Amino acid sequence: MTRQARAVLPLQQAIRFGLTLFGVSVISFLLLDFLPGDAAELMLATQPEAAAAEGIAALRHELGLDAPLPIRYLRWLGRAAVLDFGTSFRSGEPVSREILHRLPITLTLACSAFVFTVFFSMAGGVLSALFPNRLPDRCHRIWTICTVSIPDYWLGLMLLLIFSLRLNWLPVIGTNGFATFILPVVTLGLSISAAEGRIFRENILEVLAQDYVLFASAKGLSQAKVFIRHVLRTAILPMISMWGMLLGHLLGGAVIVESVFSLPGLGKLAADAVLHRDFPMIQATVLTMTLFFML
């Protein structure tokens, strides 16, 4: 690759990066406009009916919700360009401040689930590949089908019921210590680790059938050395790309898991914002998750 081509490549990536963020912002803004309900009505729901009816129009004007959709989007885009995502309709706090306050919890959950997924996908894949079509492989196959078929919210509730309420081994809610994250991490990473373990198994079996692996065994190398030096190193390369994209998926899955376990992270913030029609918060959390996924 020439020096000129190497200089153009980052520019092209930056352009694609910006266009993707722009496209996501447009689509999410349009979808928010189709949500049923009115943010002003929800904010005044606790007031008497007459006062609410009189104040809805004034509140909509104050929030800028009475302007046409293109005008509202351009106003938002102008502020977002300087990292000003406005004020939350629900709390009245700056959106950026709330996101920065909640983000560490979500990152802790996603990174812990990432480590969990990588470790157990490797362990399951290696175990299944070493005993193909035998009892460990069949058990892992059944385990994968079961975990992939279970919704995350149901799995989280069952784990809470068993390990927190019945056995009293782990806390139900809160963020005091890593014990709080054990059940959410398992809920978030269990099905993904099982599915990626099957992919890792196929990679290992494909490498085991290569001629250079058979030649290494024929030279007298032990099975352990052949597996570690030749098979595992090669089979793990395709998984690195999948694991690189995994963190983005985990951040997206945190919306459901944080709601189930009442973790005050970015996912719970986004879910609450949808329920209360908090448009600035929804738009900012969607862009934040998109940004992490792209990175």
VOVEXDO-336216 format. One record per residue (C-alpha): residue number from 1; x, y, z. Coordinates in steps of 0.5 Angstrom, whole numbers. Layout:
R   num      c1      c2      c3
R   NUM       X       Y       Z
...
***
This chain:
R   num      c1      c2      c3
R     1       0       0       0
R     2       3       7      -2
R     3       4      13       3
R     4      -2      16      -1
R     5      -7      10       0
R     6      -5      10       7
R     7      -7      17       8
R     8     -13      17       5
R     9     -16      10       9
R    10     -17      14      16
R    11     -20      20      12
R    12     -25      15       9
R    13     -26      11      15
R    14     -28      18      19
R    15     -33      19      13
R    16     -36      13      14
R    17     -36      13      22
R    18     -39      20      21
R    19     -45      18      16
R    20     -46      12      20
R    21     -47      16      27
R    22     -51      21      22
R    23     -56      16      20
R    24     -57      13      26
R    25     -59      20      29
R    26     -64      21      24
R    27     -67      14      24
R    28     -68      14      32
R    29     -71      21      31
R    30     -76      19      26
R    31     -78      13      31
R    32     -78      17      37
R    33     -83      22      33
R    34     -88      16      32
R    35     -88      13      39
R    36     -95      14      42
R    37     -96      18      48
R    38     -94      26      49
R    39     -88      27      54
R    40     -91      34      56
R    41     -98      30      58
R    42     -93      25      62
R    43     -90      30      65
R    44     -96      34      68
R    45    -100      27      69
R    46    -100      28      77
R    47    -103      35      76
R    48    -110      36      76
R    49    -114      35      70
R    50    -115      43      68
R    51    -108      45      70
R    52    -105      40      66
R    53    -110      41      60
R    54    -108      49      61
R    55    -101      47      62
R    56     -99      42      56
R    57     -99      47      50
R    58     -94      52      54
R    59     -90      46      56
R    60     -89      43      49
R    61     -87      50      47
R    62     -82      50      53
R    63     -79      44      51
R    64     -79      45      43
R    65     -84      40      42
R    66     -89      44      38
R    67     -84      46      32
R    68     -84      41      26
R    69     -80      35      26
R    70     -74      38      21
R    71     -74      44      26
R    72     -73      40      32
R    73     -68      35      29
R    74     -64      41      26
R    75     -64      44      33
R    76     -62      38      36
R    77     -56      37      31
R    78     -53      43      32
R    79     -53      42      40
R    80     -50      35      39
R    81     -45      38      35
R    82     -42      41      41
R    83     -43      35      45
R    84     -49      39      48
R    85     -55      33      48
R    86     -60      38      52
R    87     -64      37      59
R    88     -67      31      61
R    89     -75      32      61
R    90     -76      27      67
R    91     -70      29      71
R    92     -69      36      69
R    93     -61      34      69
R    94     -56      35      63
R    95     -57      29      59
R    96     -49      29      58
R    97     -48      29      66
R    98     -53      23      67
R    99     -50      19      62
R   100     -43      20      65
R   101     -45      18      71
R   102     -49      11      69
R   103     -44       9      64
R   104     -38       6      69
R   105     -44       1      71
R   106     -45      -1      64
R   107     -38      -2      62
R   108     -37      -6      68
R   109     -42     -10      67
R   110     -41     -11      59
R   111     -33     -12      60
R   112     -34     -17      66
R   113     -39     -21      61
R   114     -34     -20      56
R   115     -29     -24      60
R   116     -34     -29      62
R   117     -36     -30      55
R   118     -29     -31      52
R   119     -27     -36      58
R   120     -33     -40      57
R   121     -33     -40      50
R   122     -26     -43      49
R   123     -27     -48      55
R   124     -34     -51      51
R   125     -31     -51      45
R   126     -24     -54      47
R   127     -28     -59      51
R   128     -33     -61      45
R   129     -27     -61      40
R   130     -23     -66      44
R   131     -29     -71      44
R   132     -33     -70      38
R   133     -40     -73      38
R   134     -38     -76      44
R   135     -42     -75      51
R   136     -38     -68      53
R   137     -40     -66      46
R   138     -47     -68      46
R   139     -48     -65      53
R   140     -45     -58      50
R   141     -50     -58      44
R   142     -56     -59      48
R   143     -53     -54      53
R   144     -52     -49      47
R   145     -59     -50      45
R   146     -62     -49      52
R   147     -59     -43      53
R   148     -60     -40      46
R   149     -67     -41      47
R   150     -68     -38      54
R   151     -70     -30      54
R   152     -65     -26      58
R   153     -70     -23      62
R   154     -73     -30      64
R   155     -66     -33      66
R   156     -65     -27      70
R   157     -71     -27      74
R   158     -70     -35      75
R   159     -63     -33      77
R   160     -65     -28      82
R   161     -71     -33      85
R   162     -66     -39      86
R   163     -59     -35      88
R   164     -62     -29      91
R   165     -69     -30      94
R   166     -69     -38      96
R   167     -61     -39      97
R   168     -59     -32      99
R   169     -52     -33      96
R   170     -52     -26      92
R   171     -55     -19      93
R   172     -62     -18      90
R   173     -61     -11      88
R   174     -55      -5      89
R   175     -48      -4      86
R   176     -44      -5      93
R   177     -38     -10      91
R   178     -37     -15      85
R   179     -42     -20      88
R   180     -48     -15      85
R   181     -45     -16      78
R   182     -45     -24      78
R   183     -52     -26      76
R   184     -53     -20      71
R   185     -46     -22      68
R   186     -48     -30      68
R   187     -55     -27      65
R   188     -52     -23      59
R   189     -46     -28      57
R   190     -49     -35      58
R   191     -52     -36      51
R   192     -47     -32      48
R   193     -41     -36      51
R   194     -45     -43      49
R   195     -46     -41      42
R   196     -39     -38      40
R   197     -37     -44      44
R   198     -40     -48      38
R   199     -36     -44      33
R   200     -30     -45      36
R   201     -31     -52      36
R   202     -32     -52      29
R   203     -25     -48      28
R   204     -21     -53      32
R   205     -24     -59      28
R   206     -23     -56      21
R   207     -15     -54      24
R   208     -14     -61      26
R   209     -16     -64      19
R   210     -10     -60      16
R   211      -4     -63      13
R   212       1     -59      17
R   213      -2     -61      24
R   214      -2     -69      22
R   215       5     -68      20
R   216       7     -65      26
R   217       4     -71      30
R   218       8     -75      25
R   219      14     -72      27
R   220      13     -75      34
R   221      11     -68      38
R   222       6     -70      44
R   223      -1     -69      43
R   224      -1     -63      48
R   225       4     -59      44
R   226       1     -60      37
R   227      -6     -58      40
R   228      -3     -52      43
R   229       2     -49      38
R   230      -1     -51      32
R   231      -9     -52      33
R   232     -11     -47      38
R   233      -7     -41      35
R   234     -10     -42      29
R   235     -17     -44      31
R   236     -17     -38      35
R   237     -15     -32      30
R   238     -23     -32      27
R   239     -25     -32      34
R   240     -22     -25      35
R   241     -26     -21      30
R   242     -32     -24      33
R   243     -30     -22      40
R   244     -28     -15      38
R   245     -35     -14      36
R   246     -38     -18      42
R   247     -37     -12      47
R   248     -42      -8      42
R   249     -47     -13      43
R   250     -46     -14      50
R   251     -48      -6      51
R   252     -54      -7      47
R   253     -56     -13      51
R   254     -55      -9      58
R   255     -61      -5      57
R   256     -66     -12      59
R   257     -61     -14      64
R   258     -60      -8      68
R   259     -68      -7      68
R   260     -69     -14      71
R   261     -63     -13      76
R   262     -65      -6      77
R   263     -57      -4      76
R   264     -57       4      75
R   265     -53       4      69
R   266     -54       6      62
R   267     -59       1      59
R   268     -63       2      65
R   269     -63       9      64
R   270     -65       8      56
R   271     -71       4      58
R   272     -73       9      63
R   273     -73      14      58
R   274     -77      10      53
R   275     -82       9      58
R   276     -83      17      60
R   277     -82      19      53
R   278     -75      23      55
R   279     -73      24      48
R   280     -66      28      49
R   281     -64      22      54
R   282     -66      17      49
R   283     -63      20      43
R   284     -56      21      47
R   285     -56      14      50
R   286     -58      11      43
R   287     -52      15      40
R   288     -47      13      46
R   289     -49       5      45
R   290     -48       6      37
R   291     -41      10      38
R   292     -38       4      43
R   293     -41      -1      38
R   294     -37       2      32
R   295     -31       3      36
***
